[in-house]
Amino acid sequence: MQWRTVLREIKTRELHKDIEALSQTFERVMDCKDNVIKSLAKDLSEAEEQYAHALRSHLHNVDQLLALQRRRLGLLEESYSMELEALTTEFETERRTITEQHEEEIHYLQDVFMAMEQSYMDSEYESKLEFQSLWDDLKNKNIEEKHFLRLRLENTVEDLWKRFQDALKSYTDATEDRKIAFETLKVKDETSSKEIETQMKKIQKLQEAISISKGKILLHSRESEDQNQYIRNDKELVLTQLRRLKAQRTRARGISQENLVKLTRESNFTLKALRKIVDKGEKILKLAEICRKFETEEEKVLPFYASVLTPEEQEFEAQDRGEELTEELAKVMADYSGMENFWKRYNKVKLEQLSLQHRRAQLLEINRKLREMLKQYLDGISVSDEVLSQLNPLLIVNHRSNLPPPLPAAMARPGDRPPTTYNVVEAAHVASRTL
C-alpha cells in the first residue's frame, strides 16, 4: 500500500504543476481572447461602416439607374410623339395636296370638256354650213343641167311626142282599159315614191344623229374611264401608303412594347442577381467574422503568407503556365486575378486542416496505444473474472501462467512471424526503485 501513497503524492505534485501551467495558459489564452474580442469588435464596427457605405453607394447607384431609365423613357416617348406628329402633319399635308391637285384636275377636265364641246359645236355648225353651201351649189348645178337637158329633151320629146301620139293613138285605141289601170297605178307609184323618199331622208337624218350621239357617248365614256382609272390609281396609292404607315406604327409600337418588357425583365433579373450577390456577400461577411474568431495573432498580423518558392522556381512556373494556358483560359484567369490572395488563404487553411487531421490521427493512435497500455497495467494489478478469462502474463498460479506455450521452431510455419516478447516490470519494483 506504500507504493500507492507514493504514487498519489507524485501524481498530486504533477497535477499541481499541471494546474499552475494550465492557469497560466488559461490567463494567456484569456488575454489573447480579450485581444481577439477587441480586434473583432473593431473589425465589426469597420465592417458595419463598410456595409453602410456599400449600402448607401448601392442605393445611390440604383437611384441613378432608375433616374437614367426614367429620362430614357421620357426621351423615347418625346421622340415617339415628335415622330408621330411629324408623320401626321406630313400625311395631312400630302392628303391636302392630293385633294387640291384632284380638284384642280377635275376643274381642268371640265374646262377641257367644255372647250371640246364648244369646238365640236363650232365645227358641226361649220360643217353644216359647208354642207348646205355644197348642197345648194349641187342643187343649182343640177337645176341648170336639168333645164339644159329639159330644153334639149323638149325638142326630142316633141318629135317623139308626135310619133308617140301617133303610136299612142293607135295604142290607146288598142289598150284603153290598160291605160286607165296604168294611170291609176302610176299615181299610186308616184305617191309611194314620194313617201319612200321622205322616209329615207328621215332615216338618214336619224342615222346621222345616232352616229353623232354614239361618237359623243364613246368619247365621253373614254374620258370618264381614263379619269376614273386615274382617280382609282390615286386612291389605291393613298390606301397603300396609309396601310404601310399603319403597319410601321404598329411595328414601332410592338418593338417599343417588347423593348419595355425586355427592359423590365432584365431589370428584375438584375435586381434578383444583385440581391443574390448581396446575400452571398452578407453570408461571406458572416463566415469571415466567424472565421476571424479562430484566427491566431500571427494570422491577424500576416493574413497572406509569402510563397515558399524561389524566384527561379516562380519564373519557371510562370513560363510553364504561359505555355500550357490558352488565350480564353488566360482571359478567364486574368478576370479572377483578384482572387489570388483569397486562394492563398484558402490553401493555407486547407493545408492546416489536413495537417490537423493528420495530427489528430496520430494523437488518436497514441491515445489508443496509451489506453491499451493503461488497460494492460490495470488488468495486471487487479483480479477479476474478466482478467482471469483473458491472457495475463502477470497471473501465475502454482508456478504456471495462462499464456499458451510457444510453438517450437520446427512446428512454426514459414510465413508466420515469431511471437512478440514483452518486458513486464511490476509496479512494486518500480515504486521501490523510485523511492
C-alpha positions in Angstrom: 0.0 0.0 0.0 3.0 2.3 0.5 3.8 2.5 -3.2 0.2 3.7 -3.9 0.7 6.6 -1.4 4.0 7.5 -3.1 2.3 7.4 -6.5 -0.6 9.5 -5.3 1.9 12.2 -3.9 3.8 12.2 -7.1 0.6 12.4 -9.1 -0.6 15.2 -6.8 2.6 17.3 -7.4 2.3 16.7 -11.1 -1.3 17.7 -11.1 -0.4 20.9 -9.1 2.2 21.7 -11.7 -0.2 21.0 -14.5 -2.8 23.2 -12.8 -0.4 26.1 -12.5 0.6 25.6 -16.1 -3.0 25.4 -17.2 -3.8 28.5 -15.1 -1.0 30.4 -16.8 -2.1 29.1 -20.1 -5.7 30.0 -19.3 -4.7 33.6 -18.4 -2.6 33.9 -21.6 -5.5 32.5 -23.6 -7.9 34.9 -21.8 -5.6 37.8 -22.7 -5.4 36.6 -26.3 -9.2 36.1 -26.4 -9.7 39.7 -25.0 -7.4 41.0 -27.7 -9.2 38.9 -30.3 -12.6 40.2 -29.0 -11.3 43.8 -29.1 -10.0 43.3 -32.7 -13.2 41.6 -33.7 -15.3 44.4 -32.2 -13.1 46.9 -34.1 -13.4 44.8 -37.3 -17.2 44.5 -36.7 -17.5 48.3 -36.5 -15.4 48.7 -39.6 -17.4 46.1 -41.4 -20.6 47.8 -40.3 -19.3 51.1 -41.6 -18.2 49.4 -44.8 -21.6 47.7 -45.2 -23.4 51.0 -44.5 -21.2 52.8 -47.1 -21.7 50.0 -49.6 -25.5 50.1 -49.0 -25.6 53.8 -49.5 -23.5 53.5 -52.6 -25.7 50.7 -53.9 -28.9 52.7 -53.2 -27.4 55.8 -54.9 -26.4 53.7 -57.9 -29.9 52.2 -58.0 -31.5 55.7 -57.8 -29.2 56.9 -60.6 -30.1 53.9 -62.7 -33.8 54.5 -62.1 -33.4 58.2 -62.9 -31.5 57.4 -66.1 -34.1 54.9 -67.1 -36.9 57.4 -66.5 -35.0 60.0 -68.5 -34.5 57.5 -71.3 -38.2 56.5 -71.3 -39.1 60.2 -71.4 -36.8 60.8 -74.3 -38.2 57.8 -76.1 -41.7 59.0 -75.5 -40.9 62.5 -76.7 -39.2 61.2 -79.8 -42.2 58.9 -80.5 -44.6 61.8 -80.0 -42.5 64.0 -82.3 -42.3 61.3 -85.0 -46.0 60.6 -84.7 -46.8 64.4 -85.0 -44.4 64.7 -88.0 -46.0 61.7 -89.7 -49.5 63.0 -89.0 -48.5 66.5 -90.3 -46.9 65.0 -93.4 -49.9 62.8 -94.0 -52.3 65.7 -93.7 -50.2 67.9 -95.9 -49.9 65.2 -98.5 -53.6 64.4 -98.4 -54.4 68.2 -98.7 -52.0 68.4 -101.7 -53.6 65.4 -103.3 -57.1 66.7 -102.7 -56.2 70.1 -104.2 -54.5 68.5 -107.1 -57.5 66.3 -107.7 -59.9 69.3 -107.6 -57.6 71.2 -110.0 -57.5 68.3 -112.4 -61.3 68.0 -112.2 -61.7 71.7 -113.0 -59.2 71.3 -115.8 -61.0 68.4 -117.3 -64.3 70.2 -117.0 -62.8 73.2 -118.8 -61.3 70.8 -121.4 -64.7 69.1 -121.8 -66.5 72.4 -122.3 -63.9 73.7 -124.7 -64.0 70.4 -126.7 -67.8 70.6 -126.7 -67.8 74.2 -127.9 -65.2 73.4 -130.6 -67.3 70.4 -131.6 -70.4 72.5 -131.9 -68.5 75.1 -133.8 -67.0 72.5 -136.2 -70.5 70.9 -136.5 -72.0 74.3 -137.3 -69.3 75.0 -139.9 -69.7 71.5 -141.4 -73.4 72.1 -141.6 -72.9 75.5 -143.3 -70.4 73.9 -145.7 -72.7 71.0 -146.4 -75.6 73.4 -147.0 -73.5 75.5 -149.4 -72.3 72.4 -151.3 -75.9 71.2 -151.4 -77.1 74.5 -152.8 -74.3 74.5 -155.4 -75.1 71.0 -156.4 -78.8 71.8 -156.5 -78.3 74.8 -158.7 -75.9 72.9 -160.9 -78.4 70.1 -161.2 -81.2 72.6 -161.9 -79.1 74.1 -164.7 -78.3 70.8 -166.1 -81.8 69.7 -165.8 -83.0 72.9 -167.6 -80.5 72.3 -170.3 -81.5 68.8 -170.7 -85.1 69.7 -170.5 -84.6 72.1 -173.4 -82.7 69.6 -175.3 -85.2 66.9 -174.4 -88.2 69.0 -175.2 -87.2 69.1 -178.9 -86.6 65.4 -178.8 -89.8 64.9 -176.9 -91.8 66.9 -179.4 -90.5 64.7 -182.2 -91.1 61.7 -180.1 -94.3 63.1 -178.9 -95.6 63.3 -182.4 -94.6 59.8 -183.0 -95.8 58.8 -179.6 -99.1 60.5 -180.3 -99.5 58.5 -183.4 -98.4 55.3 -181.7 -100.4 56.3 -178.6 -103.5 56.9 -180.6 -103.1 53.5 -182.2 -102.1 52.0 -178.8 -104.8 53.9 -177.0 -107.3 52.6 -179.2 -105.9 49.1 -178.7 -105.3 49.4 -174.9 -107.7 51.9 -173.5 -108.6 49.7 -170.4 -104.9 49.0 -169.6 -104.2 52.7 -169.9 -106.7 53.6 -167.3 -105.3 50.9 -165.0 -101.8 52.1 -165.7 -102.6 55.7 -164.8 -104.1 54.6 -161.6 -101.0 52.6 -160.7 -98.8 55.4 -161.8 -100.4 57.8 -159.5 -100.1 55.3 -156.7 -96.4 54.7 -157.6 -95.6 58.4 -157.5 -97.3 58.8 -154.1 -95.4 55.8 -152.8 -92.1 57.1 -154.2 -92.6 60.4 -152.5 -93.4 58.7 -149.2 -90.4 56.4 -149.5 -88.1 59.4 -150.4 -89.4 61.3 -147.4 -89.0 58.3 -145.1 -85.4 57.7 -146.4 -84.5 61.3 -145.7 -85.8 60.9 -142.2 -84.0 57.6 -141.6 -80.8 59.1 -143.0 -81.1 62.1 -140.6 -81.8 59.8 -137.7 -78.8 57.6 -138.6 -76.6 60.7 -138.7 -77.9 61.9 -135.3 -77.4 58.3 -133.9 -73.8 58.1 -135.2 -73.1 61.6 -133.8 -74.6 60.7 -130.4 -72.6 57.4 -130.3 -69.4 59.2 -131.1 -70.1 61.7 -128.2 -71.0 58.8 -125.8 -67.9 56.9 -126.8 -65.6 59.9 -126.4 -67.2 60.8 -123.0 -67.0 57.2 -121.8 -63.3 57.0 -122.7 -62.6 60.3 -121.0 -64.6 59.3 -117.9 -63.0 55.9 -117.8 -59.5 57.4 -118.0 -60.4 59.9 -115.3 -61.9 57.2 -113.1 -58.9 55.0 -113.6 -56.5 57.8 -112.6 -58.6 58.5 -109.5 -58.7 54.8 -108.7 -54.9 54.6 -109.0 -54.5 57.6 -106.7 -56.9 56.1 -104.2 -55.0 52.7 -104.3 -51.7 54.5 -103.8 -53.1 56.6 -100.9 -54.6 53.4 -99.3 -51.3 51.5 -99.8 -49.3 54.3 -98.2 -51.8 54.5 -95.3 -51.6 50.8 -94.7 -47.8 51.0 -94.8 -47.8 53.8 -92.3 -50.2 51.9 -90.0 -48.1 48.8 -90.3 -45.0 50.8 -89.4 -46.7 52.4 -86.5 -47.9 49.0 -85.3 -44.4 47.5 -85.7 -42.9 50.5 -83.9 -45.4 50.2 -81.1 -44.8 46.4 -80.8 -41.0 46.9 -80.8 -41.3 49.6 -78.1 -43.6 47.3 -76.1 -41.1 44.4 -76.5 -38.2 46.6 -75.5 -40.1 47.8 -72.5 -41.0 44.2 -71.4 -37.4 43.1 -72.1 -36.0 46.0 -70.1 -38.4 45.2 -67.2 -37.4 41.6 -67.2 -33.7 42.4 -67.4 -34.1 44.9 -64.5 -36.0 42.3 -62.5 -33.3 39.7 -63.3 -30.6 42.4 -62.4 -32.3 43.2 -59.1 -32.6 39.4 -58.2 -28.9 38.9 -59.2 -27.9 41.9 -57.1 -30.0 40.6 -54.2 -28.3 37.2 -54.5 -24.9 38.9 -54.6 -25.8 41.0 -51.5 -27.0 37.8 -49.7 -23.8 36.0 -50.7 -21.7 38.9 -49.6 -23.5 39.0 -46.3 -23.0 35.3 -45.9 -19.3 35.7 -46.8 -19.0 38.5 -44.2 -20.7 36.4 -41.6 -18.4 33.5 -42.3 -15.4 35.8 -42.3 -16.5 37.1 -38.9 -16.9 33.6 -37.6 -13.5 32.6 -39.1 -11.8 35.6 -37.7 -12.7 34.4 -34.2 -10.4 31.3 -34.9 -7.5 33.3 -36.3 -4.2 33.4 -34.4 -2.2 36.5 -33.7 0.2 35.6 -36.5 -2.6 35.3 -39.0 -4.0 38.6 -37.9 -0.7 40.3 -38.5 0.2 38.3 -41.7 -3.0 37.2 -43.2 -1.3 36.2 -46.6 1.7 34.1 -46.4 4.6 34.6 -48.8 5.3 32.0 -51.5 7.8 29.3 -50.5 9.2 29.1 -54.0 12.4 30.7 -55.0 12.4 33.4 -57.7 13.9 31.0 -60.2 11.1 28.4 -59.5 8.4 31.1 -59.7 9.8 32.3 -63.1 9.9 28.7 -64.4 6.4 28.0 -63.1 5.1 31.2 -64.9 6.7 30.1 -68.1 5.2 26.7 -67.9 1.8 28.2 -67.1 2.0 30.6 -70.0 2.8 27.7 -72.4 0.0 25.5 -71.2 -2.7 28.2 -71.0 -4.9 29.0 -74.0 -6.0 32.5 -74.8 -9.5 32.0 -73.5 -8.3 30.4 -70.3 -5.7 33.2 -69.8 -8.5 35.8 -70.1 -10.6 34.0 -67.6 -7.7 33.8 -65.2 -7.0 37.5 -65.7 -10.6 38.2 -64.7 -10.1 36.2 -61.4 -6.6 37.5 -60.7 -8.1 39.5 -57.7 -8.9 36.2 -56.0 -5.3 35.1 -55.7 -5.0 36.3 -52.1 -8.2 34.6 -51.2 -7.0 31.3 -52.8 -3.7 31.7 -50.8 -5.6 32.0 -47.5 -7.9 29.1 -48.6 -5.0 26.9 -49.5 -3.3 27.8 -46.2 -6.4 26.9 -44.3 -6.8 23.7 -46.3 -3.2 22.7 -45.6 -3.6 23.4 -41.9 -6.8 21.4 -41.9 -5.0 18.4 -43.5 -2.1 18.9 -41.1 -4.5 19.0 -38.1 -6.4 15.9 -39.4 -3.1 14.1 -39.7 -2.0 15.2 -36.2 -5.4 14.2 -34.9 -5.0 10.7 -36.4 -1.5 10.5 -34.8 -2.8 11.6 -31.4 -5.7 9.2 -31.7 -3.3 6.4 -32.4 -1.1 7.4 -29.5 -4.2 7.7 -27.2 -5.3 4.2 -28.3 -1.9 2.8 -27.6 -1.8 4.6 -24.2 -5.3 3.3 -23.4 -4.1 -0.3 -24.3 -1.1 0.1 -22.1 -3.1 1.5 -19.2 -5.6 -1.3 -19.6 -2.9 -3.9 -19.5 -1.4 -2.2 -16.4 -4.8 -2.1 -14.6 -5.5 -5.7 -15.6 -2.1 -6.6 -14.2 -2.8 -5.1 -10.8 -6.4 -6.2 -10.4 -8.0 -9.6 -10.3 -11.5 -10.2 -11.8 -13.3 -12.8 -13.8 -12.7 -10.8 -17.0 -9.0 -10.7 -16.2 -8.8 -14.3 -15.4 -10.6 -15.2 -18.6 -8.1 -13.3 -20.7 -4.4 -13.8 -21.2 -2.3 -12.2 -18.5 1.5 -12.6 -18.1 1.4 -11.4 -14.5 -1.0 -14.1 -13.4 0.9 -17.2 -12.2 -0.8 -19.9 -10.2 1.2 -22.9 -8.9 4.2 -21.7 -11.0 2.1 -21.8 -14.1 0.8 -18.9 -16.4 -2.3 -18.9 -18.5 -0.3 -17.9 -21.6 -0.1 -20.7 -24.3 3.3 -22.3 -24.6 5.4 -21.0 -27.5 5.5 -23.3 -30.6 8.8 -24.9 -31.4 10.7 -23.6 -34.3 10.1 -26.8 -36.2 6.3 -26.6 -35.9 6.2 -22.9 -36.9 5.0 -22.2 -40.4 7.4 -20.4 -42.8 5.1 -17.4 -43.3 4.4 -16.8 -39.5 6.2 -14.1 -37.6 8.0 -15.0 -34.4 6.0 -14.2 -31.2 6.5 -10.7 -29.8 8.3 -10.7 -26.4 7.1 -8.1 -23.9 9.2 -7.0 -20.9 6.9 -6.6 -17.9 8.0 -4.8 -14.7 5.9 -4.9 -11.6 4.6 -1.7 -10.1 6.1 -2.5 -6.6 9.6 -2.8 -8.1 9.1 0.5 -9.9 8.0 2.2 -6.7 10.9 0.8 -4.7 13.4 1.9 -7.2 11.8 5.3 -7.5 11.9 5.9 -3.7 
